[in-house]
């Protein structure tokens, strides 16, 4: 019923669409200027941008299907240092996006577990991520998964500035 696998070039269009929809669902209301949101979606989730990301050796994308429908994806980036972490072998969980209607299926947790296994297999000592400070649902999800807060930073999209919490988890 639920299939999670490593994404390939043919999945780029699904990932691009899932990224646009889930980002807009989760964060769209935070933008005062809709053009800033649209510009970010086009830059970050164009099919060509996703294809380029899929080609990079230090990226791993997973895609999740529910009854053959693409419903979520995740992205792990190897060799991704953080100013808050001193360990040498560090990776970043850059994205876990699941369509709102499928959150209750625990697909986000399944994506995360599979990425953690891949991170460990590749010799990473720690994994880190950034989550919007006001996104309590996501913060609680990561705390339940063993992550802890390690710092804060600002991320700007267009005219909007967002406060993020950096979190990490020791995996080796």
Residue, then its C-alpha position, 0 to 999 in steps of 0.5 A: x500500500x505504501x511504497x518508499x524508494x530512492x527517486x530517479x530522474x523520472x520522479x522529478x516531475x512528481x517531486x517538483x509538484x509535491x514540493x510546490x503543493x506541500x510548501x504552499x499548504x504549509x507556508x503559503x499563509x506566511x507570505x504577505x506578497x504572493x509573488x515572493x511565494x510564487x518566485x520561491x516555488x519556481x526557483x526551488x521546485x522547478x522540474x529542472x532544479x529537481x533533476x539537477x538535484x537528483x544528479x548530485x552525488x551528495x543528494x539522496x531523494x526518496x519518494x513515497x507512494x500510497x496506492x501508486x499515487x505520489x504523496x511525499x518525498x524527502x531529501x538528504x544531503x551528505x557533507x552538509x556542515x552546520x555552524x552548530x555542529x563540530x563533528x566531521x561526518x554530518x548530513x542534512x535532512x533538507x526536506x520531508x514533505x507529505x501531502x496534508x491528506x496523507x499525514x495520518x499515514x505516518x509517511x513522514x516518519x517512514x521517510x525519515x527512518x529510511x533516510x536515517x538508515x541511509x545516513x548511517x550506511x554512509x558513515x555520518x555521525x550526526x544529522x541536522x535540519x532546520x525547521x520554521x520556529x512557528x511550525x510546532x507540529x514539525x518541531x514536535x515530530x522531530x523531538x519525538x524522533x530524538x532530535x534536539x535544538x542546537x541553534x537558531x538562524x534567519x532565512x529570507x525568501x523575497x521580502x519575508x524573513x523567517x526564524x528557524x530552529x536548527x536541530x540535530x541527532x547523533x546517529x553514529 
